[in-house]
Every structure is written in C-alpha cells, then in structure tokens.
Amino acid sequence: MDLGIRGRTAIVCGASKGLGLGSAQALASEGVNVLMVARTEETLQEAAAQVQASFADVTITHCAADLSSVEGRDAVFAACTNPDILVANAGGPPVKDFRQLTEQDWVSALNSNLYGMTDLINRAVTGMCERGFGRVVTITSASVKMPMVGLDLSNAMRSGLVSYCKGISAGLAQHNVTINSLLPGLHATERLDGIFVARSAMMGKTPSEVEEMSRNQIPAKRFGTAEEFGQFCAFLCSEHAGYMTGQTVLLDGGAYTGLA
C-alpha cells in the first residue's frame, strides 16, 4: 500500500534506537524526509547514516538535542521549521520503587515526558493546520491502560500526555491534522532490558527469569519488534488515516485484558 506521504517531512524523536528508530525507518521507506532526534550525538549520527544508506532517495538529517529543555526543542524546530509529521517520543523515566521517588525525579519526568512533548506538539500543529495536513503520533506506553509496577513516573506522565492529546484533537481535525497515541506493550528494546534488571532486584529473581515470566504472560508469547511498531506508526502518519484522531492504540500482543 502506498501511504501517500512521499515527499513529506517528519520529525522523529528518540530516533537513535528502539521504537523511534523503527518509526524513522518505516517513514523513510515511504519516501518521507526525516529529521532524527535524540540526545547522544554519536549514537544518533550512526543511526541516521544507517537509515540514509538504506533509503537513498530521501533526505535524512539529525539533531542531537535534550527535549526536556527549551534550548533542545528550539534546536529541533530550527532544523525542521515546517514538519508535516511529528513522532513525539521520549525515553521513559527511571524504574524505582514509588517510595524512593524524589521531587527532582518528578520534575525531570514532567519536563521530559509530559511538558516537553506537549511543547513539541504545540509548536508543530499551527503550521500543520495552516497547510491543511498534519500527523502527530505520540509514543507512550501500555501503562496508560494498565499501570505497571515500578513504572509509577511513566504511568503518571504517559497518561497525562494521552489525555492532553485527546483534549486538543477535536480542534485540529477540521484542518486534516490528526493526533493519535501509540501504546506499546513489551517490545524487544534496550529499555525493556533495563526494566527486567530493575524488576529483578524488586522481585528477587534474575533478569532472565523476569524476562521469561513476562514473555509467558503475553498471549502472543513473544515481544514486539521495533520494525513492526514502526510500520504501524507510519500508517497512522499516512493520508489513509485522516479520519482517525484522538485515539489510543495498544500494540501489546494481546496482553491487555480489558475492553476499553
């Protein structure tokens, strides 16, 4: 299927690895020019070179920026002033027992995972509305639907971001600007490896035991891949998804047992 977005321009955050990288690759495969954003210059530069080598017919640029800071967000929009697509994504807050969370933990999570993301969205959608096309996808977490033990900061910030997106989506829809949230379950990424290590300390098990237990709790009996996640993200960015907005979509292998 031709997604109808060839020649469009996208900002993809958290793009040096994991789900962000998978999303950047999928968009590039559809002919989208991509600004890849992450904190670490060296890792990001390598990832951008990899994507560019795979898709020579598009322009891949990169911007190393801390999206929790105003300066970082300024740098992103200086590098890409008029994005048609924004994939808002930030690494999750630290995994800690809720009793050990400090005020600084909460402030850092707010700046990175909630306020920083809403500011990116706000900056992007004005121009999208003026041009009559825009796609915003936020990458949050299945914890929005099913809060996870040890991910208390993430539970709170991701839920807040999804609620914010739902609230503003109605005012954008008439301009052919959509905003949807993807809620990944357990995907095979470095972030997941870190969660297993943190949970192993809490549960008195080895990381391998936690990994096996987690896999067996998923009806699909496997973890998701960054590639399949990216393909779904790209579809939400397509011209075919223009009638879908304000939605939260789970990609979790069937792990969530509720109806809504």
C-alpha positions in Angstrom: 0.0 0.0 0.0 1.2 3.5 -0.9 0.7 5.6 2.2 0.5 8.8 0.2 3.2 10.7 2.2 6.1 10.6 -0.2 7.9 13.9 -0.1 6.6 14.9 3.3 8.9 15.9 6.1 8.9 14.3 9.6 10.5 14.9 12.9 11.0 11.6 14.8 12.1 11.9 18.4 14.0 9.3 20.3 15.2 8.1 16.9 18.6 6.7 17.6 17.3 3.3 18.8 14.3 1.2 19.6 10.8 2.3 18.6 11.8 5.7 17.5 14.4 4.2 15.1 11.9 1.7 13.8 9.4 4.6 13.1 12.1 6.6 11.3 13.0 3.7 9.1 9.4 3.0 8.3 8.7 6.6 7.3 11.9 6.8 5.2 10.8 3.6 3.4 7.6 5.5 2.4 9.7 8.4 0.9 9.4 10.7 3.8 12.3 13.1 4.6 13.2 12.6 8.3 14.9 14.7 10.9 16.0 12.2 13.5 16.3 13.5 17.1 18.0 12.0 20.2 20.3 13.1 22.9 23.5 11.4 22.1 25.3 12.7 19.0 27.5 9.7 18.2 24.7 7.1 18.5 22.3 9.4 16.6 24.7 10.1 13.8 25.3 6.3 13.3 21.6 5.6 13.2 21.0 8.4 10.8 23.7 7.2 8.5 22.2 3.7 8.6 18.8 4.9 7.6 20.2 7.2 4.9 22.2 4.2 3.4 19.1 2.1 3.3 16.9 4.8 1.7 19.0 6.9 -0.7 16.0 8.6 -2.3 15.1 10.6 0.9 16.9 13.2 3.0 17.9 12.0 6.4 19.2 14.7 8.8 19.8 14.6 12.6 19.7 16.9 15.6 21.2 15.9 18.9 19.0 17.6 21.5 17.7 17.3 25.0 13.9 17.6 24.5 13.4 18.3 28.2 14.9 21.7 27.7 13.6 24.7 25.8 17.0 25.0 24.1 16.8 21.4 22.8 13.3 22.0 21.4 14.4 25.2 19.8 17.2 23.4 18.1 14.8 20.8 16.7 12.5 23.4 15.1 15.4 25.4 13.8 16.5 22.2 12.0 13.0 21.5 10.7 10.7 24.5 10.7 7.6 23.1 9.0 7.2 19.4 9.7 4.2 17.5 8.2 4.6 14.7 10.7 5.7 14.6 14.3 6.5 11.4 16.2 6.8 12.6 19.8 8.8 10.1 21.8 11.0 10.3 24.8 12.8 7.7 26.9 10.9 6.5 29.9 11.7 7.8 33.4 13.8 5.7 35.8 12.3 2.5 37.2 12.2 3.0 41.0 10.1 2.0 44.0 7.5 4.7 44.4 8.6 5.4 47.9 12.0 6.4 46.7 10.8 8.9 44.1 12.1 12.4 44.8 10.8 15.8 43.8 13.6 16.0 41.2 12.5 12.7 39.8 9.0 14.1 39.3 10.2 17.3 37.8 12.6 15.6 35.4 9.9 13.2 34.3 7.5 16.1 33.8 9.9 18.1 31.6 10.9 15.0 29.5 7.7 13.0 29.2 4.9 15.5 29.6 5.6 19.2 29.2 8.5 18.6 26.7 6.2 16.5 24.5 3.3 18.9 24.7 5.5 21.8 23.7 6.8 20.0 20.6 3.2 19.2 19.6 2.1 22.8 20.1 4.9 24.1 18.0 4.2 21.7 15.2 0.4 21.9 14.8 0.0 25.5 14.0 1.8 25.2 10.7 0.2 21.9 10.0 -3.3 23.5 10.3 -2.2 26.3 8.0 -1.1 23.9 5.3 -4.1 21.5 5.7 -2.1 18.4 6.5 -0.5 17.1 9.7 0.0 13.9 11.5 1.1 13.7 15.2 1.8 10.3 16.8 2.9 10.1 20.4 4.7 7.0 21.6 3.7 6.4 25.2 3.1 3.1 26.9 0.6 0.3 27.6 0.8 1.5 31.2 -1.7 4.2 30.2 -4.3 1.4 30.1 -2.7 -0.9 32.6 -0.4 0.8 35.1 2.8 -1.2 35.7 4.5 -1.9 38.9 7.8 0.1 39.3 6.8 2.4 36.4 5.0 4.9 38.5 6.5 8.0 37.0 5.8 6.6 33.5 2.3 5.7 34.4 1.5 9.2 35.5 3.3 11.2 32.7 2.2 9.0 29.8 -1.5 9.1 31.0 -1.3 12.8 31.2 0.1 13.1 27.7 -2.6 10.9 26.2 -5.3 12.9 27.9 -3.8 16.1 26.6 -3.7 14.8 23.1 -7.3 13.7 23.3 -8.4 17.1 24.5 -6.8 19.0 21.6 -7.5 16.5 18.9 -11.1 17.8 18.2 -9.9 21.3 17.4 -7.4 20.1 14.9 -9.4 17.6 13.0 -11.2 20.0 10.6 -7.7 21.1 9.3 -6.8 17.5 8.4 -4.4 17.3 11.3 -4.7 14.2 13.4 -3.1 13.3 16.7 -3.1 9.7 18.0 -1.2 7.9 20.7 0.5 4.5 20.3 0.7 2.5 23.4 3.5 -0.2 23.1 3.5 -3.2 25.3 6.7 -5.1 25.7 9.0 -4.7 22.7 12.5 -6.0 22.4 14.4 -2.8 23.1 17.2 -1.7 25.4 14.6 0.0 27.5 12.9 -3.4 28.1 16.2 -4.9 29.1 16.7 -2.2 31.7 13.2 -2.8 33.1 13.9 -6.5 33.5 17.1 -5.7 35.5 15.2 -3.2 37.7 12.3 -5.6 38.3 14.6 -8.5 39.1 16.0 -6.5 42.1 12.5 -5.8 43.3 11.3 -9.4 42.8 14.3 -11.3 44.0 14.7 -13.0 40.6 17.3 -12.9 37.8 16.7 -10.7 34.8 16.4 -13.9 32.7 13.6 -15.2 35.0 11.8 -11.9 34.8 12.1 -11.9 31.0 10.7 -15.4 30.7 7.8 -14.7 33.1 7.0 -11.5 31.1 7.0 -13.3 27.8 4.7 -16.1 29.0 2.2 -13.5 30.2 1.7 -12.2 26.6 -0.9 -14.2 24.6 1.4 -13.8 21.5 4.2 -15.5 23.5 6.8 -13.0 22.2 7.9 -9.5 22.5 7.1 -7.0 19.8 9.7 -5.7 17.3 10.7 -2.1 16.6 10.2 -2.8 12.9 6.5 -3.8 13.2 5.9 -1.0 15.6 7.4 1.5 13.1 5.2 0.2 10.3 2.0 0.8 12.3 3.3 4.3 13.2 3.9 5.0 9.6 0.3 4.0 8.7 -1.1 6.5 11.4 1.0 9.2 9.6 -0.5 8.3 6.2 -3.1 10.0 4.1 -5.3 7.0 4.7 -5.6 7.6 8.5 -7.1 11.1 8.1 -10.4 10.0 9.7 -8.8 8.6 12.8 -7.8 11.0 15.6 -7.8 11.3 19.3 -7.3 7.6 19.7 -5.1 5.4 21.9 -3.9 2.3 20.2 -2.4 -0.7 22.0 0.3 -2.8 20.4 0.9 -5.4 23.1 0.4 -8.8 21.7 -3.0 -9.1 23.4 -1.7 -8.6 27.0 -4.3 -6.1 27.9 -7.5 -7.9 29.1 -10.0 -5.1 29.2 -12.4 -3.9 26.6 -11.7 -0.1 26.6 
